[in-house]
Amino acid sequence: MPGCFKENNKIMDHFFHPRNMGAMENSDAVGKIGNPMCGDIMHIYLKIEDNIIKDIKFQTYGCAVAIASTSVLTELVKGKTLAQAKKISNKKIREVLGEMPVHKYHCTILAEQALKSAIEDYKKKHD
Amino acid sequence: MKKIYLDYSATTPVDKRVAKSMHPYFSKIFGNASSLHSSGKLAQKALNDSRGKIAQLIKVNPEEIIFTSGGSEADNLALKGITSGLNYPGQHIIISSIEHHAILNTAHFLEKQGIEITYLPVDKSGFINIGDLEKAIKPNTTLVSVMHANNEVGAIQPLKEIGQIIKKERVKREKDNNSYPIYFHTDAVQTLGHIPFDVPDLGIDSFSASAHKLHGPKGVGMLYLKNGIKIEPLIHGGAHERGRRASTENIPGIVGFAKALELAYEEMDEEIERLSEMRDYLIDNILQKIEKSHLNGPRQNRLPNNVNVSIEGVEGEAMLIDLDYFDIYCSTGSACSSASLEPSHVLTAMKLPPEISHSSLRFSLGRWTKKKDLDYTIKRLILTTNRLRNISPIK
């Protein structure tokens, strides 16, 4: 099954060269989903100015697709407004990453949830 | 770049000598062993010679060997065939909770048919407890099936003690006038040809094995069934395998199986020593050089070629894919890697926390593994770990 990813350059690219990877000091919001029990943990850190996501970083414990999904997510969302970012779906992530086995879709869904969780966190802190 | 294959417990390459022994039986000596003419007779000779050779190596009678399509079929035949063959009402089977899915899922199926199943727990090293087995045996227990050695963590089960318990139970049943028989089956797919396996001495009534685990071809295996045990076939049809498993015999496969086993027995002592040394070398190096790494399974009573480690903070499949990119092939017990999204049932049965299961890697060594392969693997594993730990939120 990992062998099939050799055909998918996008997944391999983001897995070996993840963008916006790491923790963020003084973030404006943090989204955390998953737990060690399910084998996937994603953290999203946001820096927000004038309702625009100025900077975004991620940390992921999970398989290659999970890491690639969060990497792609950060690229899709960086520089967008919060309203625009909310619209980024797991489908969009899969559009970018390309074909993957159906049982891997949940990685892209988790990435979407991680972002939503971060946006929720921001809303809570600023309402 | 040389491919470093470290997944020998999944399957092995067919040895050149085995392939050579099989070749004449594809198109030269191709007859149907049941045919009465000379072409058939030649095939039948090959079948009998192979069966005889295997019987001699494992010290059983030739007619006690039933050739199958592999280990999974043998496991199915053992559980389903023995319980159907007995045709006693209200049977009870005891298996371990770390059996291969070919035993586990067959047991689940039989459970739905009304047969009671007990799943023996294992300790944190992956061993069953003999006391648990003793307590679990009931007057209507007809079959105990415990794998010889576990494929994921290499734990070699106490078969001799199990055999003794079964013997004791038989004596008890005679005294109690209990006519229910009790049989002892073991899934020896990971052990036949790899470690010594004295069938009579261990008190085994039946065992499953598979050729492709010992440098034989895929698609052929066997069930050993002691004389006197009635079995209901899975595959009905012709009278092949003494009416216990219909289907025109896979002569090339069976010839290959016999040759592979012969070679395995010739080289066993040396291989055990060579592999154990390399196994321990790999384990020691990983534990020493990668912090927060753990060995899963025991250090003693472990398959000579099995290494299973967990590396905290890094997910198993991510490590597997990273290593695969660098031509190192291994396997993982992580959930992400199974289409069912569930972590290894073996590691779970050993009560390892889920994060440890999800961070596990199995390296299984074999005939062509060299020490420099392990040195390269260790180096790459360190780099992989550091890279993925950098990405991970778990510090």
Boltz contact constraints between the chains, C-beta under 6 A:
constraints:
  - contact:
      token1: [A, 2]
      token2: [B, 320]
      max_distance: 6.0
  - contact:
      token1: [A, 2]
      token2: [B, 321]
      max_distance: 6.0
  - contact:
      token1: [A, 2]
      token2: [B, 324]
      max_distance: 6.0
  - contact:
      token1: [A, 18]
      token2: [B, 391]
      max_distance: 6.0
  - contact:
      token1: [A, 21]
      token2: [B, 391]
      max_distance: 6.0
  - contact:
      token1: [A, 36]
      token2: [B, 354]
      max_distance: 6.0
  - contact:
      token1: [A, 36]
      token2: [B, 355]
      max_distance: 6.0
  - contact:
      token1: [A, 37]
      token2: [B, 354]
      max_distance: 6.0
  - contact:
      token1: [A, 39]
      token2: [B, 334]
      max_distance: 6.0
  - contact:
      token1: [A, 39]
      token2: [B, 335]
      max_distance: 6.0
  - contact:
      token1: [A, 39]
      token2: [B, 336]
      max_distance: 6.0
  - contact:
      token1: [A, 39]
      token2: [B, 358]
      max_distance: 6.0
  - contact:
      token1: [A, 41]
      token2: [B, 393]
      max_distance: 6.0
  - contact:
      token1: [A, 43]
      token2: [B, 393]
      max_distance: 6.0
  - contact:
      token1: [A, 59]
      token2: [B, 393]
      max_distance: 6.0
  - contact:
      token1: [A, 60]
      token2: [B, 391]
      max_distance: 6.0
  - contact:
      token1: [A, 61]
      token2: [B, 315]
      max_distance: 6.0
  - contact:
      token1: [A, 61]
      token2: [B, 392]
      max_distance: 6.0
  - contact:
      token1: [A, 61]
      token2: [B, 394]
      max_distance: 6.0
  - contact:
      token1: [A, 62]
      token2: [B, 315]
      max_distance: 6.0
  - contact:
      token1: [A, 63]
      token2: [B, 315]
      max_distance: 6.0
  - contact:
      token1: [A, 63]
      token2: [B, 317]
      max_distance: 6.0
  - contact:
      token1: [A, 63]
      token2: [B, 318]
      max_distance: 6.0
  - contact:
      token1: [A, 63]
      token2: [B, 336]
      max_distance: 6.0
  - contact:
      token1: [A, 64]
      token2: [B, 318]
      max_distance: 6.0
  - contact:
      token1: [A, 64]
      token2: [B, 321]
      max_distance: 6.0
  - contact:
      token1: [A, 67]
      token2: [B, 391]
      max_distance: 6.0
  - contact:
      token1: [A, 103]
      token2: [B, 339]
      max_distance: 6.0
